[in-house]
């Protein structure tokens, strides 16, 4: 089975899972394609053939094109004249800027969260950190960081953090860059016991390491431009 066959089968799997959650076809198609991009099923630099996506999702081309235009407005997709749409890639400079913003926002959120830590949140954080290190998943990662940054008390900050993480999340999956190296349990332990200095250092070091690995992979990928799409779009 080729990578394209595997990926398109995964698109169909996402479509089946999400199809019953939305009242309109347009919203459903948008959410399906968006999740496929953010999860890495549709990889950075991959051409998005409208007919193929429509077939896999089980809709016409019209809502697919509308969804792609919405995703272009979110900087997840780029349209090229007479060539079609492609999953947007980030430049090395953009990745560095994103991680600088992540460092500022996430250390700020971490300090605020630790200052208001409760015993219940500390216990939950340790539980989530251990689970994430043992069996990583997207849902567990989201739950861990929302607990770590006390989302209920800092909803706007966490929303900004998640937006920045989503912009690079697909690189972590598609390019197989590990997103914490098994250190969630330790970060949870430091935050839960109120060791702000150690937790912040752990977080900053982690962000710097991941940023550097993504930069290295992107630098290599830049030497091999994506192939032009073939067939009908």
ABEGO torsion letter per residue (X at the ends): XBAAAAAAAAAAAAAAAAAAABABAAAAAAAAAAAAAAAGABBBGBBBBAAAAAAAAGBBAAAAAAAAAAAAAAGABBBBBGAEBBBBBBBAAAAAAAAAAAAAAAAAAAAAAAAABBAAAAAAAAAAAAAAAABBBAAAAAAAAAAAAGAAABAAAAAAAAAAAAAAAAAAAAAGBBAAGGAAAAAAAAAAAGBAAAAAAAAAAAAAAAAAAAAAAAAAAAABBBBBBBEBX
